[in-house]
Amino acid sequence: MAIDPICGMTVSEKASIRVADEGKEYFFCSTHCRDKFVSTQGATLGASCAYCQKTPLFKNKLFIISAATCALIGASFFLPFLEPFRAGFLKYLRAIWWAVVLGLVLGGVIDYYVPREYISKVLARRSPRTIFNAVFLGFLMSACSHGILALSIQLHKKGASNPAVVSFLLASPWANFTITVMLIGFFGIKGLVIIIAALIVAITTGFIFMFLERKGLIETNKNIVAVDESFSILDDVKKRAKNYSCTLKTLSADAKAVVSGACALGDMVLWWIILGMLLASMAGAYIPVHFFHKFMGPTLVGLLVTLGLATVIEVCSEGSSPLAFEIYRHTGALGNSFVFLMAGVATDYTEIGLLWANVGRRTALWLPVIAVPQILLLGYLANKFLK
């Protein structure tokens, strides 16, 4: 196994894109990273692209999962028992496609326009301010959990520390401005309880991850770059803006670069998102609705059942919010609604899988271990004192 010198991902030497230069070999996860590396290394390395090897299409994970999804949807027109699955999958697709696209586009913008020095200065320092910056940035993002996934991985590639990435990932889906308005619309003033509780979990988890990082118990982001204390982001932005030539040619080149970055990011995360939608659609189609109402009451058992279902069913914040309100409307258990919303991000296989593959295995494993007990405790307190 080798390390992509651009994004820091672990890649297979047999299945990755390879570039040879003066006796050295470099391995890349995508043509985007390869091209970016070549452009920064000069013409000599560019001439060696005759050695580049592309992964066969039938080995591409996005192609495999997309083909399997299309096959199931196609079969549903001939097999009646698959019709509920098709309806659920298309419903989820309509609910989150815009968030995923927005996340990928913003990821492409960050990839092209935002230097690593900016992210490293704001989101890589070992100080409490880093965690608060990550949570505040999450509040500004108006995308659901799966749209946030693309942004989280892009921030990691740009140099955000792993504790900051985790805090951003936990805060964004439920503490962003759009969902704040939506939850208040559903739950009234109690919607603020869910938002505040989500922020508490995000901040506390971030601080614990900073401790684990100092002790060497989780991975350290290798994309972090050293930034001088005197470096000013505002001054650098002004300098870049002054030197920028706004012409049709440069705008066209910028647009192509943003699209290229978004496509490379999509190749990395889309197959996880589609897999999550597949499993969630199956659960939504074949688990009886009355099960939720019968077994998800304001008890410890109800909280644990809710936790288990949230792990399987969580797809996106916009899609999960109405279902969470239904749980509250039928059971009066605000804590269960919070657990259903928040535990989905902390335990969902999509989030865990992406962290595992792109950030680090120990980081992925520690996320549910640290976040889930906090979520259950806050859910229990909400059921006990906010009836």
C-alpha positions as CSV (number, residue, x, y, z in Angstrom):
1,M,0.0,0.0,0.0
2,A,1.1,3.6,-0.8
3,I,0.1,7.1,0.2
4,D,-1.3,9.5,-2.3
5,P,1.0,12.6,-2.1
6,I,-1.9,15.0,-2.8
7,C,-4.8,13.9,-0.6
8,G,-3.0,11.6,1.8
9,M,-5.3,8.6,1.1
10,T,-3.9,5.0,1.4
11,V,-4.0,3.5,-2.1
12,S,-3.3,0.1,-3.6
13,E,-0.1,0.0,-5.7
14,K,-1.7,-2.5,-8.0
15,A,-5.1,-0.7,-8.5
16,S,-4.1,2.9,-8.3
17,I,-2.9,5.4,-10.9
18,R,0.9,5.3,-11.1
19,V,3.4,8.0,-12.2
20,A,7.2,7.2,-12.6
21,D,9.8,9.9,-12.5
22,E,13.6,9.6,-12.3
23,G,13.5,6.2,-10.6
24,K,10.7,7.1,-8.2
25,E,7.1,6.0,-8.3
26,Y,4.1,7.9,-7.0
27,F,0.6,6.4,-6.6
28,F,-2.7,8.3,-6.7
29,C,-6.3,7.6,-5.9
30,S,-7.6,9.5,-8.9
31,T,-6.6,11.3,-12.1
32,H,-7.5,14.6,-10.3
33,C,-4.8,14.0,-7.7
34,R,-2.4,12.8,-10.4
35,D,-2.9,15.8,-12.6
36,K,-2.6,18.2,-9.6
37,F,0.7,16.6,-8.6
38,V,2.0,16.7,-12.1
39,S,1.1,20.4,-12.5
40,T,3.1,21.3,-9.4
41,Q,6.1,19.2,-10.2
42,G,6.9,20.6,-13.7
43,A,7.1,19.4,-17.3
44,T,9.5,16.5,-16.7
45,L,7.1,14.7,-14.5
46,G,4.3,15.5,-16.9
47,A,6.1,13.7,-19.7
48,S,6.2,10.5,-17.6
49,C,2.4,10.1,-17.7
50,A,2.9,7.5,-20.3
51,Y,3.4,5.3,-17.3
52,C,0.0,6.2,-15.8
53,Q,-2.3,3.3,-15.2
54,K,-6.1,3.7,-14.8
55,T,-8.2,1.5,-12.6
56,P,-10.5,-0.7,-14.9
57,L,-14.1,0.5,-14.8
58,F,-15.4,-2.8,-13.5
59,K,-13.2,-2.4,-10.4
60,N,-14.4,1.1,-9.6
61,K,-16.5,1.0,-6.4
62,L,-18.9,3.8,-7.6
63,F,-19.5,1.9,-10.9
64,I,-20.2,-1.4,-9.0
65,I,-22.6,0.1,-6.5
66,S,-24.4,2.2,-9.1
67,A,-24.8,-0.8,-11.4
68,A,-26.2,-2.9,-8.5
69,T,-28.6,-0.1,-7.6
70,C,-29.8,0.2,-11.2
71,A,-30.2,-3.6,-11.4
72,L,-32.4,-3.6,-8.3
73,I,-34.5,-0.7,-9.5
74,G,-34.9,-2.3,-12.9
75,A,-35.9,-5.6,-11.3
76,S,-38.5,-3.8,-9.2
77,F,-40.6,-3.2,-12.4
78,F,-41.0,-7.0,-12.7
79,L,-40.9,-8.2,-9.1
80,P,-43.7,-6.6,-7.0
81,F,-42.0,-7.2,-3.7
82,L,-39.2,-4.8,-4.7
83,E,-41.6,-2.0,-5.5
84,P,-41.6,-0.6,-1.9
85,F,-37.8,-0.5,-2.1
86,R,-37.9,1.4,-5.3
87,A,-40.4,3.9,-4.0
88,G,-38.2,4.4,-0.8
89,F,-35.0,4.8,-2.7
90,L,-36.5,7.3,-5.1
91,K,-38.0,9.2,-2.2
92,Y,-34.6,9.5,-0.5
93,L,-33.0,10.4,-3.8
94,R,-35.4,13.3,-4.3
95,A,-34.8,14.4,-0.7
96,I,-31.0,14.5,-0.7
97,W,-29.7,14.9,-4.3
98,W,-29.4,18.7,-4.0
99,A,-27.5,18.4,-0.7
100,V,-25.1,15.9,-2.2
101,V,-24.5,18.0,-5.3
102,L,-24.1,21.2,-3.1
103,G,-21.6,19.4,-0.9
104,L,-19.6,18.2,-3.9
105,V,-19.6,21.6,-5.6
106,L,-18.6,23.4,-2.3
107,G,-15.9,20.7,-2.0
108,G,-14.6,21.5,-5.5
109,V,-14.6,25.2,-4.6
110,I,-12.6,24.5,-1.5
111,D,-10.2,22.3,-3.3
112,Y,-9.4,24.9,-6.0
113,Y,-9.7,28.2,-4.2
114,V,-8.9,27.6,-0.5
115,P,-5.1,27.0,0.2
116,R,-4.2,24.5,2.8
117,E,-2.6,27.2,4.9
118,Y,-6.1,28.7,5.5
119,I,-7.6,25.4,6.8
120,S,-4.5,24.6,8.8
121,K,-4.5,28.0,10.5
122,V,-8.3,27.8,11.4
123,L,-8.9,24.1,11.9
124,A,-5.6,22.5,12.7
125,R,-4.3,24.1,15.9
126,R,-4.3,22.1,19.1
127,S,-6.4,24.6,21.0
128,P,-10.1,24.9,22.1
129,R,-10.6,27.6,19.5
130,T,-10.1,25.0,16.7
131,I,-13.1,23.0,17.9
132,F,-15.3,26.1,18.2
133,N,-14.3,27.2,14.7
134,A,-15.3,23.8,13.4
135,V,-18.7,23.9,15.1
136,F,-19.3,27.5,13.9
137,L,-18.4,26.6,10.4
138,G,-20.9,23.7,10.6
139,F,-23.6,26.1,11.6
140,L,-23.0,28.1,8.4
141,M,-23.3,25.0,6.2
142,S,-26.9,24.5,4.9
143,A,-26.5,20.9,3.7
144,C,-27.7,17.6,5.2
145,S,-25.4,14.9,6.7
146,H,-24.6,13.3,3.3
147,G,-23.9,16.7,1.7
148,I,-21.6,17.4,4.7
149,L,-19.7,14.2,4.2
150,A,-18.1,15.5,1.0
151,L,-17.2,18.8,2.7
152,S,-15.7,17.0,5.7
153,I,-13.4,14.9,3.6
154,Q,-12.4,17.9,1.6
155,L,-11.5,19.8,4.8
156,H,-9.5,16.8,5.9
157,K,-7.6,16.8,2.5
158,K,-7.0,20.5,3.0
159,G,-5.4,20.2,6.4
160,A,-8.1,20.3,9.0
161,S,-7.2,18.3,12.1
162,N,-9.1,15.1,12.8
163,P,-10.8,16.4,16.0
164,A,-12.0,19.4,13.9
165,V,-13.3,17.2,11.1
166,V,-15.2,15.1,13.7
167,S,-16.7,18.2,15.4
168,F,-17.7,19.6,12.0
169,L,-19.3,16.3,11.0
170,L,-21.3,16.1,14.2
171,A,-22.5,19.7,14.3
172,S,-23.3,20.4,10.7
173,P,-26.4,18.2,10.0
174,W,-28.4,19.3,13.1
175,A,-26.9,22.7,14.1
176,N,-26.9,24.4,10.7
177,F,-29.2,27.3,10.1
178,T,-31.6,25.6,7.8
179,I,-32.3,22.6,10.1
180,T,-32.6,25.0,13.1
181,V,-35.6,26.7,11.4
182,M,-37.0,23.3,10.4
183,L,-36.8,21.8,13.8
184,I,-38.3,24.8,15.5
185,G,-41.2,24.6,13.0
186,F,-41.7,20.9,14.0
187,F,-41.0,21.0,17.7
188,G,-41.6,24.6,18.6
189,I,-39.2,26.0,21.3
190,K,-38.2,22.4,22.2
191,G,-36.5,22.3,18.8
192,L,-33.8,24.5,20.3
193,V,-33.1,21.8,22.9
194,I,-32.2,19.4,20.1
195,I,-29.9,22.0,18.5
196,I,-28.1,22.9,21.8
197,A,-27.7,19.2,22.6
198,A,-26.2,18.6,19.2
199,L,-23.7,21.4,19.7
200,I,-22.8,20.0,23.2
201,V,-22.0,16.6,21.7
202,A,-20.0,18.1,18.8
203,I,-17.9,20.3,21.1
204,T,-17.4,17.7,23.9
205,T,-16.4,15.0,21.3
206,G,-14.0,17.4,19.6
207,F,-12.2,18.1,22.9
208,I,-12.0,14.3,23.7
209,F,-10.6,13.7,20.2
210,M,-7.9,16.4,20.8
211,F,-6.9,14.5,24.0
212,L,-6.8,11.2,22.1
213,E,-4.6,12.9,19.4
214,R,-2.2,14.2,21.9
215,K,-1.9,10.7,23.4
216,G,-1.3,9.1,19.9
217,L,-4.6,7.1,20.2
218,I,-6.0,8.4,16.9
219,E,-4.3,9.3,13.6
220,T,-2.9,12.7,12.9
221,N,-3.8,14.4,9.6
222,K,-0.7,14.3,7.4
223,N,-2.2,17.0,5.2
224,I,-1.6,19.7,7.8
225,V,1.0,22.3,6.8
226,A,3.0,24.5,9.0
227,V,1.7,28.1,9.1
228,D,3.6,31.0,10.5
229,E,1.9,32.8,13.5
230,S,2.1,36.1,11.6
231,F,0.2,34.7,8.6
232,S,-3.0,36.6,7.9
233,I,-5.8,35.0,5.9
234,L,-7.5,38.3,5.3
235,D,-4.3,39.9,4.0
236,D,-3.6,36.9,1.8
237,V,-7.1,37.0,0.3
238,K,-6.7,40.7,-0.5
239,K,-3.4,40.0,-2.2
240,R,-4.9,37.2,-4.3
241,A,-7.9,39.2,-5.2
242,K,-5.7,42.1,-6.3
243,N,-3.6,39.8,-8.6
244,Y,-6.6,37.9,-10.0
245,S,-7.4,38.6,-13.6
246,C,-11.2,38.3,-14.2
247,T,-11.5,37.3,-17.8
248,L,-13.7,34.8,-19.7
249,K,-10.7,32.5,-20.1
250,T,-9.8,32.5,-16.4
251,L,-13.4,32.0,-15.3
252,S,-13.7,29.1,-17.7
253,A,-10.5,27.6,-16.4
254,D,-11.7,28.1,-12.8
255,A,-15.0,26.4,-13.5
256,K,-13.3,23.4,-15.1
257,A,-11.0,23.1,-12.1
258,V,-14.0,23.3,-9.6
259,V,-15.9,20.6,-11.6
260,S,-12.8,18.4,-11.7
261,G,-12.4,18.7,-8.0
262,A,-16.1,17.9,-7.4
263,C,-15.9,14.9,-9.7
264,A,-12.8,13.6,-7.9
265,L,-14.5,14.0,-4.5
266,G,-17.7,12.4,-5.9
267,D,-15.7,9.3,-6.9
268,M,-14.4,9.1,-3.4
269,V,-17.7,9.5,-1.4
270,L,-20.7,8.9,-3.7
271,W,-20.5,5.1,-3.5
272,W,-20.8,5.3,0.3
273,I,-23.8,7.5,0.0
274,I,-25.6,5.3,-2.5
275,L,-24.8,2.2,-0.3
276,G,-26.4,4.1,2.7
277,M,-29.5,4.9,0.6
278,L,-29.8,1.3,-0.5
279,L,-29.7,-0.1,3.1
280,A,-32.0,2.6,4.4
281,S,-34.5,2.0,1.6
282,M,-34.6,-1.7,2.4
283,A,-35.2,-0.9,6.1
284,G,-37.9,1.7,5.4
285,A,-39.6,-0.6,3.0
286,Y,-39.7,-3.8,5.0
287,I,-39.9,-2.7,8.7
288,P,-43.5,-2.2,9.7
289,V,-44.4,1.4,10.7
290,H,-46.2,0.4,13.9
291,F,-43.0,-1.1,15.1
292,F,-41.6,2.4,15.6
293,H,-44.6,3.5,17.7
294,K,-44.8,0.3,19.8
295,F,-41.1,0.0,20.8
296,M,-39.8,3.6,20.8
297,G,-41.4,5.0,23.9
298,P,-39.7,7.2,26.6
299,T,-37.9,4.3,28.3
300,L,-34.4,3.0,28.4
301,V,-35.4,0.2,26.1
302,G,-37.1,2.7,23.8
303,L,-33.9,4.7,23.6
304,L,-31.8,1.6,22.8
305,V,-34.3,0.5,20.1
306,T,-34.3,4.1,18.7
307,L,-30.5,4.0,18.6
308,G,-30.5,0.7,16.7
309,L,-33.0,1.9,14.1
310,A,-31.1,5.3,13.7
311,T,-28.0,3.3,12.8
312,V,-29.8,1.7,9.9
313,I,-32.4,4.2,8.8
314,E,-30.6,7.6,9.0
315,V,-30.2,9.0,5.5
316,C,-30.3,12.8,5.7
317,S,-31.3,15.5,8.1
318,E,-34.1,16.9,6.1
319,G,-35.5,13.4,5.5
320,S,-35.1,12.3,9.1
321,S,-36.6,15.4,10.8
322,P,-40.2,14.6,9.9
323,L,-39.9,11.0,11.1
324,A,-38.3,12.2,14.3
325,F,-41.3,14.5,14.8
326,E,-43.6,11.6,14.2
327,I,-41.8,9.7,17.0
328,Y,-42.3,12.6,19.3
329,R,-45.9,13.2,18.3
330,H,-46.9,9.6,19.0
331,T,-44.7,8.9,22.1
332,G,-44.0,12.3,23.6
333,A,-40.4,11.3,23.9
334,L,-38.3,14.3,22.9
335,G,-35.2,12.4,24.0
336,N,-36.0,9.6,21.5
337,S,-36.3,12.1,18.7
338,F,-32.9,13.6,19.6
339,V,-31.3,10.1,19.7
340,F,-32.9,9.2,16.4
341,L,-31.5,12.4,14.8
342,M,-28.1,12.6,16.4
343,A,-27.2,8.9,16.7
344,G,-27.6,8.4,13.0
345,V,-24.6,10.6,12.3
346,A,-22.5,9.0,15.1
347,T,-23.2,5.4,14.1
348,D,-24.2,5.5,10.5
349,Y,-22.2,3.1,8.3
350,T,-21.8,5.9,5.7
351,E,-20.0,8.2,8.1
352,I,-18.0,5.5,9.7
353,G,-17.0,4.0,6.4
354,L,-15.8,7.3,5.0
355,L,-13.8,8.2,8.1
356,W,-12.3,4.7,8.1
357,A,-11.2,4.9,4.5
358,N,-10.1,8.6,4.4
359,V,-9.3,9.9,7.8
360,G,-8.2,6.8,9.8
361,R,-9.5,3.5,11.3
362,R,-9.0,4.5,14.9
363,T,-10.8,7.8,14.3
364,A,-13.7,6.0,12.8
365,L,-13.9,3.5,15.7
366,W,-13.6,6.1,18.4
367,L,-16.5,8.2,17.0
368,P,-19.4,6.0,18.2
369,V,-17.5,5.0,21.3
370,I,-17.3,8.6,22.4
371,A,-20.5,10.2,20.9
372,V,-23.1,7.5,21.6
373,P,-23.0,7.5,25.4
374,Q,-23.3,11.3,25.4
375,I,-26.3,11.1,23.0
376,L,-28.0,8.4,25.1
377,L,-27.4,10.4,28.3
378,L,-28.8,13.6,26.8
379,G,-31.8,11.7,25.4
380,Y,-32.5,10.2,28.8
381,L,-32.4,13.6,30.5
382,A,-34.7,15.1,27.9
383,N,-37.2,12.3,28.4
384,K,-37.0,12.7,32.2
385,F,-37.3,16.5,32.4
386,L,-38.9,17.7,29.2
387,K,-42.2,15.8,29.1
